[in-house]
Amino acid sequence: MAQNQQQDLYKSTKIESNPLILLRTAVGQACIIREEGVFYMQIDFEMTDEILIASLNGELDHHTGAVIREEIDKTIDAFHSRHLIFNFEKVSFMDSSGIGVIMGRYNKITQLGGKLLITGCNEYIDRILDMSGIYTIAVRMTTLEEAIEKMKTETSEEEVEGSDR
């Protein structure tokens, strides 16, 4: 592959006042790395019906929060997603910035008439989300498959109710 083609394939963006680089590695994937090349966070996106699934891998903290927020918002807008499922199965650490990321995406999704579900939390992250009250606005599911099924069931029930009017 020619070097120009390779550079186009792997676009990176320097994040101002942050020693991180956003690297779009493939369609539906963004990877955040430190300048020295250490892996930090990866986001994999998957779309099913009107449901955007954001699977996070790595640390969700004040270093990565802003980039994650931007990437999820761009993807919601690009694919006209109505619902969002956060998959935290591979998140190893989260601080209060993660709560902010969830709250902001909740506000965005509810403005679009959608719902937000959270799945795959380890005990540590589950405790943080529970103590912060996130589960009062977002439904907690055990597995991604259960979350997708719940979202599809609720969406089809809403459509049936809407057609009865």
QUIZI-V250109 format. One line per field, one symbol per residue. burial: + if it has 9 or more other C-alpha atoms within 8 Angstrom, else -. Layout:
burial->???
This chain:
burial->-----+---++---+----++++++---++++++-----++++++----+++++++++++++-+++-++-+++-++----+++++++++++-+++-+++-++++++--++---++++++++---++--++---++--++-++-+-+++--+--------------
